[in-house]
């Protein structure tokens, strides 16, 4: 007979308690790691809600022969709105519309909100049609910003000024202001110096003008030339030197911009075509065909036509028994008619090679009475000086800019 040993009671109890503890630990672990309950979220959109209206615009440039009524019809401005606009314009503000004006038709959604007629960089007309009709002129605020530039001549005035950051328009104005005393092709030398203070107009952060010279200085062959801008009560804007004399002469020494002298005044010159000694009683300015020619001074045209040797020619009579002659023209300006008055700097014709000419150039003569003189060397009469009643005001402005110049140079 096989016998069995009796299991000790303590062992049974220990196994039981260990099992209970194990089961309890498993339960606790499963409870702690149970995932969070899922929350259901419902989003609803009402598709019947109206989207906000978007803004857009149509652009139109006014052309020759167009009227506002035609433009309004083309841009689908309602007849009722157009009628209200024209009826409201009692002061005829809209009559100033002209070719080149820019029109902006501004919409909110499909509804016309306003029309802006842009006249230039500063001025515009606003036609508001959003609620009640209104028409008003608008002028943007303008800010003048001054700039200072200076430099030495190493190659040419144009190149050196451009390298210093001087705008092209200021370079051309600078050459024009001093053009009565200096030929910027023939007279300029290495080592010459230039200074310019100019102001530029800005509106709403945008440049709206090419700039205007306030003060300029040029040192040429150790000769100092100064030009101070001043608004004279009699003459308007002019440039005067440190003595109050007008830098502008009654005559332009060279009637072309940035041309060069190809043949000087010479009473004993060998003629390039006739091959014999024949006096050259003027100055030849070499330039490209159709380069504009300016009237040297105020006067009236006394001759327009063809002359032997000279080709197409214009003569202008000026005050003080002075006459200027312009020859070898390609063509005349349409306004150049005998008897017509001309102002200094007006275009009278264009460079060519008509008559006895070896290449395109302008032959320019300066007559004093019956005597032909050298246009380059003749002493030219000056324009009017500063108004005597304003001389103190002028000197104050000049001193202010000379002080600024010293401050720039010392900084």
Residue pairs with C-beta under 8 A, 6 or more apart in sequence:
53 108
53 109
53 111
54 108
54 109
55 106
55 107
55 108
55 113
56 106
56 107
57 104
57 105
57 106
57 107
58 75
58 104
58 105
58 107
59 102
59 103
59 104
59 105
60 71
60 74
60 75
60 102
60 103
60 105
61 100
61 101
61 102
61 103
62 71
62 97
62 98
62 99
62 100
62 101
62 102
62 103
63 99
64 99
66 99
68 86
68 94
68 97
69 82
69 86
71 103
72 81
72 82
72 85
73 82
75 105
77 105
77 112
77 115
81 112
81 129
81 133
84 129
84 133
85 94
85 127
85 129
85 133
85 135
86 94
88 133
88 134
88 135
89 95
89 135
93 125
93 135
93 137
94 117
94 125
94 127
94 135
96 119
96 125
97 117
101 117
101 118
101 119
102 117
102 118
103 115
103 116
103 117
103 118
104 115
104 116
104 118
105 112
105 115
106 112
106 113
106 114
106 115
106 116
107 113
108 130
111 130
112 129
113 128
113 129
113 130
114 126
114 127
114 128
114 129
114 130
115 126
115 127
115 129
116 124
116 125
116 126
116 127
117 124
117 125
117 126
117 127
118 124
119 125
121 140
121 203
121 206
121 208
121 209
122 139
122 140
122 142
122 203
122 208
123 137
123 138
123 139
123 140
124 137
124 138
124 140
125 135
125 136
125 137
125 138
126 134
126 135
126 136
126 138
127 133
127 134
127 135
128 134
128 135
128 136
140 203
140 204
141 203
141 204
142 201
142 202
142 203
142 208
143 201
143 202
143 203
144 199
144 200
144 201
144 202
145 199
145 200
145 202
146 197
146 198
146 199
146 214
147 197
147 198
147 199
147 200
147 211
148 195
148 196
148 197
148 404
148 408
149 161
149 164
149 165
149 166
149 195
149 196
149 198
150 164
150 193
150 194
150 195
150 196
150 408
151 160
151 161
151 163
151 164
151 193
151 194
152 160
152 191
152 192
152 193
153 160
153 188
153 189
153 190
153 191
153 192
153 193
153 194
154 160
154 190
155 190
156 188
157 171
157 174
157 175
157 184
157 188
157 192
157 194
158 171
158 175
158 184
158 258
160 194
161 170
161 171
161 174
161 194
161 196
162 168
162 171
166 174
166 196
167 210
167 211
169 210
169 211
170 196
170 198
170 210
170 211
170 213
172 257
173 212
173 213
174 194
174 196
174 213
174 216
174 218
175 184
175 257
175 258
176 257
177 213
177 216
177 227
177 239
177 247
178 184
178 216
178 218
178 225
178 227
178 247
179 252
179 253
179 254
180 247
180 248
180 249
180 251
180 252
180 253
180 380
181 225
181 247
181 253
182 188
182 218
182 220
182 225
183 253
183 254
183 261
183 376
184 258
185 258
185 259
185 260
185 261
186 260
186 261
186 376
187 220
187 221
188 220
189 220
189 221
192 218
192 219
192 220
192 221
193 217
193 218
193 219
194 216
194 217
194 218
194 219
195 215
195 216
195 217
195 218
195 405
196 213
196 215
196 216
196 217
197 213
197 214
197 215
197 216
197 401
197 404
197 405
198 211
198 212
198 213
198 214
199 211
199 212
199 214
200 207
200 209
200 210
200 211
200 212
201 207
201 208
201 209
202 208
212 229
213 227
213 229
213 239
214 228
214 229
214 401
215 226
215 227
215 228
215 229
215 398
215 401
215 404
215 405
216 226
216 227
216 239
217 224
217 225
217 226
217 227
217 405
218 224
218 225
219 225
225 241
225 247
226 241
226 242
226 398
227 239
227 240
227 241
227 247
228 239
228 240
228 241
228 242
228 394
228 397
228 398
228 401
229 237
229 238
229 239
230 237
230 238
230 239
230 240
230 386
230 390
230 393
230 394
230 397
231 237
231 238
232 238
232 384
232 386
232 387
232 390
233 387
233 389
233 390
234 384
234 387
235 246
235 383
235 384
235 387
238 246
238 248
238 383
238 386
239 246
239 247
239 248
240 246
240 247
240 385
240 386
240 394
241 247
242 398
243 385
244 385
244 386
244 391
244 394
244 395
245 382
245 385
246 382
246 383
246 384
246 385
246 386
248 382
248 383
249 380
249 381
249 382
249 383
250 297
250 298
250 318
250 319
250 320
250 344
250 380
250 381
250 382
250 383
251 296
251 297
251 318
251 322
251 324
251 344
251 366
251 380
251 381
252 294
252 295
252 296
252 297
252 344
252 345
253 296
253 375
253 376
253 380
254 285
254 364
254 375
255 285
255 293
255 294
255 295
255 296
255 324
255 326
255 362
255 364
256 285
256 287
256 291
256 292
256 293
256 294
256 351
256 362
257 292
257 294
259 285
259 286
259 287
259 291
259 362
260 285
260 286
261 283
261 284
261 285
261 286
261 376
262 284
262 285
262 286
262 359
262 361
263 269
263 280
263 283
263 284
263 361
264 280
264 283
264 374
264 376
265 280
265 281
265 282
265 283
265 373
265 374
265 375
265 376
265 377
266 279
266 280
267 279
267 280
267 281
268 277
268 279
269 277
269 278
269 279
269 280
270 276
270 277
270 278
271 277
271 278
271 280
272 358
273 356
273 358
274 356
281 365
281 372
282 325
282 327
282 363
282 364
282 365
282 366
282 372
282 375
283 363
283 364
283 365
283 374
283 375
283 376
284 361
284 362
284 363
284 364
285 361
285 362
285 364
286 359
286 360
286 361
287 351
287 360
287 361
287 362
288 351
288 360
289 330
289 350
289 351
289 352
289 353
289 360
290 330
290 331
290 350
290 351
290 352
291 350
291 351
291 362
292 347
292 350
293 326
293 329
293 347
293 348
293 349
293 350
293 351
293 362
294 344
294 345
294 346
294 347
294 348
295 316
295 324
295 342
295 343
295 344
295 345
295 346
295 348
296 316
296 318
296 324
296 344
296 364
296 366
297 316
297 318
297 322
297 324
297 344
298 318
298 319
298 341
298 342
298 343
298 344
299 316
299 317
299 318
299 319
299 324
299 341
299 342
300 316
300 317
300 339
300 340
300 341
300 342
301 314
301 315
301 316
301 336
301 337
301 338
301 339
301 340
301 342
301 348
302 315
302 316
302 317
302 323
302 338
303 313
303 314
303 315
303 338
304 313
304 314
304 315
304 332
304 336
304 337
304 338
305 312
305 313
306 312
306 313
306 354
306 355
307 313
307 327
307 355
308 355
309 355
309 356
310 325
310 327
310 328
310 355
310 356
310 363
311 327
311 328
311 329
311 352
311 353
311 354
311 355
311 356
311 357
312 327
312 328
312 329
312 330
312 331
312 332
312 349
312 352
312 354
312 355
313 325
313 326
313 327
313 329
313 355
314 325
314 326
314 329
314 332
314 336
314 348
314 349
315 323
315 324
315 325
315 326
316 323
316 324
316 326
316 342
316 348
317 323
318 324
320 381
321 368
321 369
322 366
322 367
322 368
323 367
324 364
324 365
324 366
324 367
325 363
325 364
325 365
325 367
326 348
326 349
326 362
326 363
326 364
327 355
327 362
327 363
327 364
327 365
328 351
328 352
328 353
328 354
328 355
328 357
328 360
328 361
328 362
328 363
329 349
329 350
329 351
329 352
329 354
329 362
330 349
330 350
330 351
330 352
330 353
330 354
330 360
331 349
331 350
331 352
332 348
332 349
332 350
333 347
333 348
333 349
333 350
335 346
335 348
336 342
336 348
336 349
342 348
351 360
351 361
351 362
352 360
353 359
353 360
353 361
357 363
364 375
365 372
365 375
366 372
366 373
366 374
366 375
366 378
367 373
368 378
386 394
